[in-house]
Amino acid sequence: MNRDEEVHSNLAKDAFAGTAAFYARYRIPYPKRLLADLAEGSGVTGNGRLLALAHGPGRVALAIASSFREVLTVDLEPETIEAAQQMQVGNIRWIVGRAEQLAVNAAKLLVSRF
């Protein structure tokens, strides 16, 4: 696929509408050891940038944000962004949209999708 071609998802844009509050409340947290392994295995130094795609209400991004200088999170569902923003973590930028449309310098990004 050429870089300028649009990627089409088989999910409806509103596939997760109305689920953010339930996800944030009832989703079992990721194990602390798993999150530590992510940070340790990637060799982060606290100066890097994390790009979290389809992050839901930000469980991973919020848990490991302190390991990065900046965290960019992208999700299609505005409700998940609203749920995550309530945590008010200063180094996280919450973005509603598609990752393919994001204009960022990809240098030194650690990409996660959970």
N, CA, C and O atoms as a printed pandas DataFrame, in Angstrom:
     atom_number atom_name residue_name chain_id  residue_number  x_coord  y_coord  z_coord
0              1         N          MET        A               1    0.842   -1.168    0.000
1              2        CA          MET        A               1    0.000    0.000    0.000
2              3         C          MET        A               1    0.888    1.233    0.000
3              4         O          MET        A               1    1.880    1.307    0.726
4              5         N          ASN        A               2    0.522    2.170   -0.805
5              6        CA          ASN        A               2    1.285    3.396   -0.908
6              7         C          ASN        A               2    0.929    4.318    0.260
7              8         O          ASN        A               2   -0.192    4.290    0.768
8              9         N          ARG        A               3    1.873    5.113    0.665
9             10        CA          ARG        A               3    1.749    5.949    1.867
10            11         C          ARG        A               3    0.560    6.912    1.805
11            12         O          ARG        A               3    0.018    7.288    2.844
12            13         N          ASP        A               4    0.151    7.313    0.606
13            14        CA          ASP        A               4   -0.931    8.279    0.470
14            15         C          ASP        A               4   -2.312    7.644    0.439
15            16         O          ASP        A               4   -3.318    8.353    0.465
16            17         N          GLU        A               5   -2.376    6.314    0.383
17            18        CA          GLU        A               5   -3.672    5.649    0.370
18            19         C          GLU        A               5   -4.286    5.682    1.760
19            20         O          GLU        A               5   -3.589    5.549    2.766
20            21         N          GLU        A               6   -5.591    5.860    1.801
21            22        CA          GLU        A               6   -6.292    5.877    3.083
22            23         C          GLU        A               6   -6.549    4.455    3.549
23            24         O          GLU        A               6   -6.928    3.592    2.758
24            25         N          VAL        A               7   -6.342    4.218    4.823
25            26        CA          VAL        A               7   -6.620    2.918    5.412
26            27         C          VAL        A               7   -8.078    2.910    5.851
27            28         O          VAL        A               7   -8.523    3.818    6.555
28            29         N          HIS        A               8   -8.813    1.900    5.443
29            30        CA          HIS        A               8  -10.222    1.810    5.809
30            31         C          HIS        A               8  -10.412    0.738    6.869
31            32         O          HIS        A               8   -9.986   -0.405    6.703
32            33         N          SER        A               9  -11.051    1.123    7.948
33            34        CA          SER        A               9  -11.344    0.198    9.035
34            35         C          SER        A               9  -12.678   -0.479    8.768
35            36         O          SER        A               9  -13.562    0.097    8.134
36            37         N          ASN        A              10  -12.815   -1.697    9.251
37            38        CA          ASN        A              10  -14.093   -2.384    9.124
38            39         C          ASN        A              10  -15.022   -2.060   10.297
39            40         O          ASN        A              10  -16.129   -2.593   10.375
40            41         N          LEU        A              11  -14.577   -1.187   11.212
41            42        CA          LEU        A              11  -15.399   -0.763   12.339
42            43         C          LEU        A              11  -16.140    0.525   11.996
43            44         O          LEU        A              11  -15.587    1.420   11.357
44            45         N          ALA        A              12  -17.372    0.608   12.420
45            46        CA          ALA        A              12  -18.108    1.857   12.278
46            47         C          ALA        A              12  -17.442    2.913   13.151
47            48         O          ALA        A              12  -16.890    2.590   14.203
48            49         N          LYS        A              13  -17.489    4.160   12.727
49            50        CA          LYS        A              13  -16.839    5.235   13.476
50            51         C          LYS        A              13  -17.343    5.310   14.915
51            52         O          LYS        A              13  -16.590    5.656   15.825
52            53         N          ASP        A              14  -18.610    4.988   15.116
53            54        CA          ASP        A              14  -19.180    5.064   16.456
54            55         C          ASP        A              14  -19.313    3.689   17.126
55            56         O          ASP        A              14  -20.167    3.500   17.993
56            57         N          ALA        A              15  -18.479    2.746   16.728
57            58        CA          ALA        A              15  -18.572    1.367   17.235
58            59         C          ALA        A              15  -18.466    1.289   18.762
59            60         O          ALA        A              15  -19.044    0.389   19.371
60            61         N          PHE        A              16  -17.746    2.206   19.380
61            62        CA          PHE        A              16  -17.556    2.164   20.825
62            63         C          PHE        A              16  -18.281    3.296   21.550
63            64         O          PHE        A              16  -18.037    3.531   22.733
64            65         N          ALA        A              17  -19.164    3.992   20.853
65            66        CA          ALA        A              17  -19.921    5.084   21.470
66            67         C          ALA        A              17  -20.732    4.540   22.644
67            68         O          ALA        A              17  -21.364    3.488   22.547
68            69         N          GLY        A              18  -20.701    5.269   23.739
69            70        CA          GLY        A              18  -21.477    4.885   24.910
70            71         C          GLY        A              18  -20.798    3.880   25.826
71            72         O          GLY        A              18  -21.392    3.471   26.824
72            73         N          THR        A              19  -19.573    3.470   25.519
73            74        CA          THR        A              19  -18.914    2.440   26.329
74            75         C          THR        A              19  -17.827    2.976   27.262
75            76         O          THR        A              19  -17.378    2.256   28.154
76            77         N          ALA        A              20  -17.404    4.210   27.076
77            78        CA          ALA        A              20  -16.241    4.735   27.810
78            79         C          ALA        A              20  -16.399    4.662   29.324
79            80         O          ALA        A              20  -15.485    4.216   30.017
80            81         N          ALA        A              21  -17.527    5.088   29.838
81            82        CA          ALA        A              21  -17.716    5.085   31.295
82            83         C          ALA        A              21  -17.668    3.671   31.861
83            84         O          ALA        A              21  -17.108    3.442   32.933
84            85         N          PHE        A              22  -18.258    2.728   31.135
85            86        CA          PHE        A              22  -18.245    1.328   31.589
86            87         C          PHE        A              22  -16.840    0.741   31.510
87            88         O          PHE        A              22  -16.414    0.014   32.407
88            89         N          TYR        A              23  -16.125    1.058   30.436
89            90        CA          TYR        A              23  -14.762    0.564   30.274
90            91         C          TYR        A              23  -13.873    1.100   31.398
91            92         O          TYR        A              23  -13.120    0.355   32.023
92            93         N          ALA        A              24  -13.978    2.395   31.636
93            94        CA          ALA        A              24  -13.155    3.010   32.679
94            95         C          ALA        A              24  -13.478    2.440   34.061
95            96         O          ALA        A              24  -12.589    2.288   34.899
96            97         N          ARG        A              25  -14.733    2.130   34.291
97            98        CA          ARG        A              25  -15.142    1.653   35.617
98            99         C          ARG        A              25  -14.899    0.161   35.820
99           100         O          ARG        A              25  -14.474   -0.250   36.900
100          101         N          TYR        A              26  -15.161   -0.656   34.803
101          102        CA          TYR        A              26  -15.169   -2.104   34.989
102          103         C          TYR        A              26  -13.989   -2.857   34.371
103          104         O          TYR        A              26  -13.770   -4.022   34.703
104          105         N          ARG        A              27  -13.238   -2.229   33.497
105          106        CA          ARG        A              27  -12.106   -2.920   32.870
106          107         C          ARG        A              27  -11.053   -3.201   33.928
107          108         O          ARG        A              27  -10.610   -2.292   34.629
108          109         N          ILE        A              28  -10.662   -4.435   34.040
109          110        CA          ILE        A              28   -9.626   -4.816   35.011
110          111         C          ILE        A              28   -8.321   -4.130   34.616
111          112         O          ILE        A              28   -7.931   -4.176   33.449
112          113         N          PRO        A              29   -7.641   -3.494   35.570
113          114        CA          PRO        A              29   -6.378   -2.810   35.247
114          115         C          PRO        A              29   -5.321   -3.795   34.738
115          116         O          PRO        A              29   -5.319   -4.974   35.091
116          117         N          TYR        A              30   -4.440   -3.281   33.913
117          118        CA          TYR        A              30   -3.321   -4.104   33.466
118          119         C          TYR        A              30   -2.411   -4.370   34.660
119          120         O          TYR        A              30   -2.242   -3.494   35.508
120          121         N          PRO        A              31   -1.822   -5.559   34.742
121          122        CA          PRO        A              31   -0.925   -5.862   35.865
122          123         C          PRO        A              31    0.267   -4.894   35.900
123          124         O          PRO        A              31    0.829   -4.546   34.861
124          125         N          LYS        A              32    0.632   -4.474   37.095
125          126        CA          LYS        A              32    1.752   -3.540   37.251
126          127         C          LYS        A              32    3.036   -4.092   36.659
127          128         O          LYS        A              32    3.836   -3.343   36.098
128          129         N          ARG        A              33    3.237   -5.400   36.780
129          130        CA          ARG        A              33    4.449   -6.007   36.237
130          131         C          ARG        A              33    4.489   -5.895   34.713
131          132         O          ARG        A              33    5.553   -5.659   34.139
132          133         N          LEU        A              34    3.339   -6.063   34.054
133          134        CA          LEU        A              34    3.269   -5.913   32.598
134          135         C          LEU        A              34    3.645   -4.492   32.192
135          136         O          LEU        A              34    4.416   -4.294   31.253
136          137         N          LEU        A              35    3.106   -3.517   32.892
137          138        CA          LEU        A              35    3.409   -2.125   32.581
138          139         C          LEU        A              35    4.880   -1.810   32.826
139          140         O          LEU        A              35    5.498   -1.083   32.049
140          141         N          ALA        A              36    5.438   -2.351   33.897
141          142        CA          ALA        A              36    6.865   -2.163   34.174
142          143         C          ALA        A              36    7.713   -2.808   33.080
143          144         O          ALA        A              36    8.712   -2.235   32.646
144          145         N          ASP        A              37    7.312   -4.000   32.635
145          146        CA          ASP        A              37    8.039   -4.678   31.555
146          147         C          ASP        A              37    8.002   -3.872   30.263
147          148         O          ASP        A              37    8.996   -3.812   29.538
148          149         N          LEU        A              38    6.859   -3.252   29.972
149          150        CA          LEU        A              38    6.763   -2.402   28.774
150          151         C          LEU        A              38    7.786   -1.274   28.838
151          152         O          LEU        A              38    8.519   -1.027   27.880
152          153         N          ALA        A              39    7.822   -0.601   29.972
153          154        CA          ALA        A              39    8.749    0.520   30.131
154          155         C          ALA        A              39   10.205    0.048   30.115
155          156         O          ALA        A              39   11.045    0.640   29.438
156          157         N          GLU        A              40   10.495   -1.008   30.854
157          158        CA          GLU        A              40   11.866   -1.518   30.937
158          159         C          GLU        A              40   12.336   -2.087   29.602
159          160         O          GLU        A              40   13.457   -1.818   29.170
160          161         N          GLY        A              41   11.483   -2.868   28.950
161          162        CA          GLY        A              41   11.851   -3.513   27.691
162          163         C          GLY        A              41   12.069   -2.558   26.549
163          164         O          GLY        A              41   12.774   -2.879   25.592
164          165         N          SER        A              42   11.474   -1.384   26.635
165          166        CA          SER        A              42   11.630   -0.414   25.561
166          167         C          SER        A              42   12.844    0.486   25.769
167          168         O          SER        A              42   13.226    1.241   24.874
168          169         N          GLY        A              43   13.442    0.403   26.945
169          170        CA          GLY        A              43   14.629    1.200   27.219
170          171         C          GLY        A              43   14.331    2.677   27.420
171          172         O          GLY        A              43   15.190    3.517   27.151
172          173         N          VAL        A              44   13.154    3.007   27.878
173          174        CA          VAL        A              44   12.800    4.411   28.060
174          175         C          VAL        A              44   13.655    5.053   29.144
175          176         O          VAL        A              44   14.071    4.410   30.108
176          177         N          THR        A              45   13.900    6.341   28.948
177          178        CA          THR        A              45   14.752    7.077   29.879
178          179         C          THR        A              45   14.030    8.244   30.530
179          180         O          THR        A              45   14.629    8.978   31.316
180          181         N          GLY        A              46   12.758    8.428   30.218
181          182        CA          GLY        A              46   12.023    9.579   30.720
182          183         C          GLY        A              46   12.048   10.746   29.764
183          184         O          GLY        A              46   11.372   11.750   29.991
184          185         N          ASN        A              47   12.825   10.629   28.687
185          186        CA          ASN        A              47   12.941   11.717   27.715
186          187         C          ASN        A              47   12.208   11.438   26.414
187          188         O          ASN        A              47   12.116   12.324   25.564
188          189         N          GLY        A              48   11.688   10.239   26.238
189          190        CA          GLY        A              48   11.082    9.859   24.970
190          191         C          GLY        A              48    9.624   10.258   24.844
191          192         O          GLY        A              48    9.041   10.885   25.729
192          193         N          ARG        A              49    9.054    9.868   23.702
193          194        CA          ARG        A              49    7.649   10.141   23.408
194          195         C          ARG        A              49    6.946    8.814   23.165
195          196         O          ARG        A              49    7.495    7.912   22.532
196          197         N          LEU        A              50    5.729    8.705   23.672
197          198        CA          LEU        A              50    4.910    7.512   23.478
198          199         C          LEU        A              50    3.714    7.878   22.613
199          200         O          LEU        A              50    3.064    8.897   22.846
200          201         N          LEU        A              51    3.427    7.058   21.627
201          202        CA          LEU        A              51    2.226    7.198   20.817
202          203         C          LEU        A              51    1.332    6.021   21.153
203          204         O          LEU        A              51    1.660    4.878   20.837
204          205         N          ALA        A              52    0.198    6.297   21.795
205          206        CA          ALA        A              52   -0.739    5.251   22.197
206          207         C          ALA        A              52   -1.936    5.313   21.258
207          208         O          ALA        A              52   -2.627    6.329   21.187
208          209         N          LEU        A              53   -2.177    4.222   20.540
209          210        CA          LEU        A              53   -3.252    4.176   19.555
210          211         C          LEU        A              53   -4.421    3.369   20.082
211          212         O          LEU        A              53   -4.238    2.358   20.759
212          213         N          ALA        A              54   -5.617    3.821   19.769
213          214        CA          ALA        A              54   -6.847    3.132   20.194
214          215         C          ALA        A              54   -6.777    2.851   21.690
215          216         O          ALA        A              54   -6.985    1.719   22.127
216          217         N          HIS        A              55   -6.487    3.877   22.465
217          218        CA          HIS        A              55   -6.168    3.724   23.885
218          219         C          HIS        A              55   -7.359    3.588   24.806
219          220         O          HIS        A              55   -7.185    3.348   26.001
220          221         N          GLY        A              56   -8.573    3.737   24.282
221          222        CA          GLY        A              56   -9.710    3.709   25.196
222          223         C          GLY        A              56   -9.561    4.838   26.196
223          224         O          GLY        A              56   -9.107    5.919   25.822
224          225         N          PRO        A              57   -9.923    4.632   27.442
225          226        CA          PRO        A              57   -9.794    5.707   28.414
226          227         C          PRO        A              57   -8.387    5.864   28.987
227          228         O          PRO        A              57   -8.216    6.435   30.064
228          229         N          GLY        A              58   -7.397    5.369   28.286
229          230        CA          GLY        A              58   -6.005    5.665   28.618
230          231         C          GLY        A              58   -5.366    4.857   29.720
231          232         O          GLY        A              58   -4.433    5.341   30.362
232          233         N          ARG        A              59   -5.824    3.656   29.964
233          234        CA          ARG        A              59   -5.267    2.860   31.076
234          235         C          ARG        A              59   -3.750    2.680   30.977
235          236         O          ARG        A              59   -3.042    2.849   31.970
236          237         N          VAL        A              60   -3.260    2.345   29.814
237          238        CA          VAL        A              60   -1.809    2.149   29.664
238          239         C          VAL        A              60   -1.097    3.495   29.672
239          240         O          VAL        A              60   -0.108    3.667   30.385
240          241         N          ALA        A              61   -1.587    4.446   28.890
241          242        CA          ALA        A              61   -0.946    5.755   28.814
242          243         C          ALA        A              61   -0.847    6.416   30.184
243          244         O          ALA        A              61    0.199    6.958   30.541
244          245         N          LEU        A              62   -1.923    6.373   30.942
245          246        CA          LEU        A              62   -1.917    6.977   32.272
246          247         C          LEU        A              62   -0.940    6.268   33.206
247          248         O          LEU        A              62   -0.268    6.909   34.014
248          249         N          ALA        A              63   -0.865    4.959   33.091
249          250        CA          ALA        A              63   -0.013    4.175   33.997
250          251         C          ALA        A              63    1.476    4.371   33.730
251          252         O          ALA        A              63    2.280    4.288   34.659
252          253         N          ILE        A              64    1.857    4.627   32.484
253          254        CA          ILE        A              64    3.293    4.728   32.192
254          255         C          ILE        A              64    3.714    6.115   31.708
255          256         O          ILE        A              64    4.837    6.286   31.233
256          257         N          ALA        A              65    2.832    7.102   31.821
257          258        CA          ALA        A              65    3.141    8.465   31.365
258          259         C          ALA        A              65    4.386    9.036   32.030
259          260         O          ALA        A              65    5.129    9.794   31.407
260          261         N          SER        A              66    4.618    8.679   33.281
261          262        CA          SER        A              66    5.784    9.227   33.990
262          263         C          SER        A              66    7.110    8.726   33.419
263          264         O          SER        A              66    8.165    9.269   33.748
264          265         N          SER        A              67    7.070    7.704   32.573
265          266        CA          SER        A              67    8.287    7.176   31.948
266          267         C          SER        A              67    8.641    7.908   30.657
267          268         O          SER        A              67    9.638    7.583   30.012
268          269         N          PHE        A              68    7.827    8.897   30.279
269          270        CA          PHE        A              68    8.015    9.601   29.015
270          271         C          PHE        A              68    7.945   11.104   29.213
271          272         O          PHE        A              68    7.291   11.595   30.133
272          273         N          ARG        A              69    8.628   11.826   28.339
273          274        CA          ARG        A              69    8.551   13.286   28.330
274          275         C          ARG        A              69    7.184   13.723   27.825
275          276         O          ARG        A              69    6.591   14.667   28.349
276          277         N          GLU        A              70    6.684   13.024   26.792
277          278        CA          GLU        A              70    5.396   13.367   26.197
278          279         C          GLU        A              70    4.679   12.100   25.764
279          280         O          GLU        A              70    5.303   11.156   25.277
280          281         N          VAL        A              71    3.373   12.085   25.945
281          282        CA          VAL        A              71    2.537   10.972   25.514
282          283         C          VAL        A              71    1.451   11.536   24.601
283          284         O          VAL        A              71    0.717   12.447   24.983
284          285         N          LEU        A              72    1.358   10.989   23.400
285          286        CA          LEU        A              72    0.303   11.348   22.460
286          287         C          LEU        A              72   -0.648   10.169   22.394
287          288         O          LEU        A              72   -0.232    9.050   22.094
288          289         N          THR        A              73   -1.914   10.408   22.670
289          290        CA          THR        A              73   -2.897    9.336   22.609
290          291         C          THR        A              73   -3.903    9.663   21.523
291          292         O          THR        A              73   -4.339   10.807   21.392
292          293         N          VAL        A              74   -4.269    8.653   20.742
293          294        CA          VAL        A              74   -5.202    8.851   19.635
294          295         C          VAL        A              74   -6.303    7.808   19.737
295          296         O          VAL        A              74   -6.031    6.613   19.853
296          297         N          ASP        A              75   -7.545    8.268   19.692
297          298        CA          ASP        A              75   -8.683    7.363   19.708
298          299         C          ASP        A              75   -9.800    7.993   18.886
299          300         O          ASP        A              75   -9.941    9.215   18.843
300          301         N          LEU        A              76  -10.589    7.150   18.239
301          302        CA          LEU        A              76  -11.699    7.635   17.423
302          303         C          LEU        A              76  -12.889    8.105   18.248
303          304         O          LEU        A              76  -13.691    8.909   17.773
304          305         N          GLU        A              77  -13.009    7.626   19.452
305          306        CA          GLU        A              77  -14.203    7.863   20.259
306          307         C          GLU        A              77  -14.011    9.041   21.218
307          308         O          GLU        A              77  -13.225    8.941   22.160
308          309         N          PRO        A              78  -14.714   10.152   20.994
309          310        CA          PRO        A              78  -14.569   11.314   21.876
310          311         C          PRO        A              78  -14.868   11.016   23.346
311          312         O          PRO        A              78  -14.255   11.615   24.230
312          313         N          GLU        A              79  -15.793   10.108   23.618
313          314        CA          GLU        A              79  -16.125    9.783   25.010
314          315         C          GLU        A              79  -14.937    9.197   25.762
315          316         O          GLU        A              79  -14.768    9.462   26.952
316          317         N          THR        A              80  -14.114    8.404   25.082
317          318        CA          THR        A              80  -12.960    7.819   25.770
318          319         C          THR        A              80  -11.940    8.895   26.111
319          320         O          THR        A              80  -11.291    8.845   27.157
320          321         N          ILE        A              81  -11.806    9.867   25.217
321          322        CA          ILE        A              81  -10.895   10.983   25.486
322          323         C          ILE        A              81  -11.397   11.760   26.706
323          324         O          ILE        A              81  -10.615   12.095   27.595
324          325         N          GLU        A              82  -12.691   12.042   26.746
325          326        CA          GLU        A              82  -13.267   12.780   27.875
326          327         C          GLU        A              82  -13.057   12.036   29.188
327          328         O          GLU        A              82  -12.727   12.652   30.201
328          329         N          ALA        A              83  -13.245   10.719   29.182
329          330        CA          ALA        A              83  -13.046    9.915   30.393
330          331         C          ALA        A              83  -11.590    9.973   30.839
331          332         O          ALA        A              83  -11.306   10.110   32.030
332          333         N          ALA        A              84  -10.676    9.871   29.893
333          334        CA          ALA        A              84   -9.248    9.877   30.226
334          335         C          ALA        A              84   -8.781   11.245   30.708
335          336         O          ALA        A              84   -7.960   11.326   31.621
336          337         N          GLN        A              85   -9.282   12.308   30.117
337          338        CA          GLN        A              85   -8.850   13.657   30.480
338          339         C          GLN        A              85   -9.175   14.018   31.927
339          340         O          GLN        A              85   -8.566   14.929   32.488
340          341         N          GLN        A              86  -10.103   13.334   32.518
341          342        CA          GLN        A              86  -10.458   13.607   33.906
342          343         C          GLN        A              86   -9.285   13.363   34.851
343          344         O          GLN        A              86   -9.256   13.900   35.958
344          345         N          MET        A              87   -8.328   12.561   34.419
345          346        CA          MET        A              87   -7.166   12.253   35.257
346          347         C          MET        A              87   -6.162   13.402   35.282
347          348         O          MET        A              87   -5.315   13.448   36.173
348          349         N          GLN        A              88   -6.232   14.324   34.336
349          350        CA          GLN        A              88   -5.403   15.528   34.295
350          351         C          GLN        A              88   -3.910   15.256   34.475
351          352         O          GLN        A              88   -3.287   15.770   35.403
352          353         N          VAL        A              89   -3.348   14.453   33.591
353          354        CA          VAL        A              89   -1.911   14.203   33.591
354          355         C          VAL        A              89   -1.277   15.180   32.598
355          356         O          VAL        A              89   -1.642   15.205   31.423
356          357         N          GLY        A              90   -0.331   15.977   33.077
357          358        CA          GLY        A              90    0.212   17.088   32.303
358          359         C          GLY        A              90    0.961   16.762   31.031
359          360         O          GLY        A              90    0.956   17.567   30.100
360          361         N          ASN        A              91    1.605   15.613   30.956
361          362        CA          ASN        A              91    2.418   15.337   29.773
362          363         C          ASN        A              91    1.692   14.484   28.733
363          364         O          ASN        A              91    2.323   13.954   27.818
364          365         N          ILE        A              92    0.370   14.347   28.869
365          366        CA          ILE        A              92   -0.411   13.565   27.906
366          367         C          ILE        A              92   -1.246   14.502   27.045
367          368         O          ILE        A              92   -1.958   15.370   27.552
368          369         N          ARG        A              93   -1.145   14.309   25.743
369          370        CA          ARG        A              93   -1.982   15.046   24.788
370          371         C          ARG        A              93   -3.021   14.083   24.234
371          372         O          ARG        A              93   -2.665   13.095   23.592
372          373         N          TRP        A              94   -4.297   14.354   24.472
373          374        CA          TRP        A              94   -5.400   13.489   24.062
374          375         C          TRP        A              94   -5.932   13.975   22.720
375          376         O          TRP        A              94   -6.282   15.146   22.579
376          377         N          ILE        A              95   -5.994   13.084   21.734
377          378        CA          ILE        A              95   -6.388   13.466   20.380
378          379         C          ILE        A              95   -7.525   12.561   19.903
379          380         O          ILE        A              95   -7.416   11.336   19.946
380          381         N          VAL        A              96   -8.613   13.181   19.450
381          382        CA          VAL        A              96   -9.706   12.433   18.829
382          383         C          VAL        A              96   -9.401   12.387   17.337
383          384         O          VAL        A              96   -9.240   13.427   16.698
384          385         N          GLY        A              97   -9.322   11.183   16.787
385          386        CA          GLY        A              97   -9.062   11.066   15.357
386          387         C          GLY        A              97   -8.424    9.741   15.000
387          388         O          GLY        A              97   -8.401    8.796   15.789
388          389         N          ARG        A              98   -7.905    9.704   13.781
389          390        CA          ARG        A              98   -7.241    8.516   13.252
390          391         C          ARG        A              98   -5.732    8.711   13.298
391          392         O          ARG        A              98   -5.240    9.802   13.011
392          393         N          ALA        A              99   -5.015    7.692   13.648
393          394        CA          ALA        A              99   -3.560    7.763   13.700
394          395         C          ALA        A              99   -2.973    8.121   12.340
395          396         O          ALA        A              99   -1.958    8.811   12.257
396          397         N          GLU        A             100   -3.616    7.649   11.277
397          398        CA          GLU        A             100   -3.111    7.905    9.921
398          399         C          GLU        A             100   -3.151    9.387    9.565
399          400         O          GLU        A             100   -2.449    9.822    8.652
400          401         N          GLN        A             101   -3.954   10.153   10.265
401          402        CA          GLN        A             101   -4.088   11.574    9.979
402          403         C          GLN        A             101   -3.280   12.444   10.937
403          404         O          GLN        A             101   -3.326   13.671   10.848
404          405         N          LEU        A             102   -2.555   11.831   11.832
405          406        CA          LEU        A             102   -1.786   12.553   12.836
406          407         C          LEU        A             102   -0.476   13.039   12.242
407          408         O          LEU        A             102    0.256   12.268   11.622
408          409         N          ALA        A             103   -0.184   14.304   12.428
409          410        CA          ALA        A             103    1.069   14.872   11.929
410          411         C          ALA        A             103    2.041   14.997   13.107
411          412         O          ALA        A             103    1.989   15.971   13.858
412          413         N          VAL        A             104    2.920   14.016   13.262
413          414        CA          VAL        A             104    3.939   14.063   14.312
414          415         C          VAL        A             104    5.269   13.641   13.718
415          416         O          VAL        A             104    5.324   12.918   12.723
416          417         N          ASN        A             105    6.321   14.098   14.336
417          418        CA          ASN        A             105    7.644   13.641   13.980
418          419         C          ASN        A             105    7.809   12.261   14.613
419          420         O          ASN        A             105    7.807   12.132   15.838
420          421         N          ALA        A             106    7.947   11.250   13.794
421          422        CA          ALA        A             106    7.963    9.866   14.284
422          423         C          ALA        A             106    9.277    9.478   14.955
423          424         O          ALA        A             106    9.415    8.349   15.426
424          425         N          ALA        A             107   10.234   10.385   15.007
425          426        CA          ALA        A             107   11.520   10.063   15.616
426          427         C          ALA        A             107   11.332    9.708   17.092
427          428         O          ALA        A             107   10.709   10.448   17.853
428          429         N          LYS        A             108   11.871    8.594   17.460
429          430        CA          LYS        A             108   11.908    8.140   18.857
430          431         C          LYS        A             108   10.530    7.994   19.486
431          432         O          LYS        A             108   10.323    8.387   20.635
432          433         N          LEU        A             109    9.610    7.444   18.753
433          434        CA          LEU        A             109    8.295    7.118   19.329
434          435         C          LEU        A             109    8.254    5.646   19.673
435          436         O          LEU        A             109    8.726    4.812   18.901
436          437         N          LEU        A             110    7.699    5.321   20.816
437          438        CA          LEU        A             110    7.401    3.951   21.162
438          439         C          LEU        A             110    5.915    3.799   20.927
439          440         O          LEU        A             110    5.125    4.526   21.530
440          441         N          VAL        A             111    5.511    2.880   20.072
441          442        CA          VAL        A             111    4.112    2.727   19.720
442          443         C          VAL        A             111    3.526    1.529   20.458
443          444         O          VAL        A             111    4.105    0.443   20.451
444          445         N          SER        A             112    2.366    1.734   21.099
445          446        CA          SER        A             112    1.690    0.638   21.775
446          447         C          SER        A             112    0.250    0.617   21.345
447          448         O          SER        A             112   -0.347    1.651   21.044
448          449         N          ARG        A             113   -0.305   -0.586   21.320
449          450        CA          ARG        A             113   -1.729   -0.734   21.047
450          451         C          ARG        A             113   -2.233   -1.868   21.913
451          452         O          ARG        A             113   -1.811   -3.013   21.751
452          453         N          PHE        A             114   -3.139   -1.557   22.838
453          454        CA          PHE        A             114   -3.683   -2.543   23.761
454          455         C          PHE        A             114   -5.165   -2.608   23.621
455          456         O          PHE        A             114   -5.818   -3.385   24.318
